[in-house]
Amino acid sequence: MNNVFGEPWITRHTNYFSNPDASPDALLNDATEWLQFAHNAIQLLAELVNEPGDVDANRLPIMLEGISAFIDMGARCAAQAHGRMQWLQLHEEECAAIEAEDSDK
């Protein structure tokens, strides 16, 4: 497999790091953006495959790994958004319980 511009390394070592203060909505927007990148890359690859001689078969696995990285980062964003939504819900419930406890005193 060709190692042009370090592509295999990049696609295998890509991670999504979110802002710790990002809201669930911001994370879901990021997830949507990463998944849109994957969608567009798949459409471009499909167009290239239909054109004879335009796809370098040696680089096809690298292209697919890149698309996989986009999908993985989108899934990670969505998972983080879900976790933050649950944490916020628990935090709100805890605050409500504390307020109810204080009002009973």
Residue, then its C-alpha position, 0 to 999 in steps of 0.5 A: m500500500n502506498n504511503v503518500f502524504g502519510e495517509p494510512w497513518i492519518t486515517r488510523h490515528t484520527n481522533y475527535f476531541s470536543n470542547p469540554d464546554a460544548s453543548p449537546d447541540a454543538l456536538l450534534n452539529d459536529a456529528t452532522e458535519w462529519l457524517q456529511f463529509a463521509h456522505n460527500a466522500i462516498q458520492l465522489l468515490a462512486e463517481l470516480v469508480n464509474e469513470p474508467g481509469d480515474v481511481d488508483a486501486n492502490r489508494l482505494p483502501i486509503m480512501l475507504e479508511g478516510i471515509s471510515a474515520f469521518i463516520d467514526m468521528g461523527a459517531r463519537c460526536a453523537a455519543q458524546a452529545h448523548g452522554r452530555m444530555q444524560w449528564l445535564q438531565l441528571h444534574e437538573e434532577e439533582c438540583a430540583a431535588i436539592e431545591a425541593e429538600d430546601s423548601d421543605k425545611 
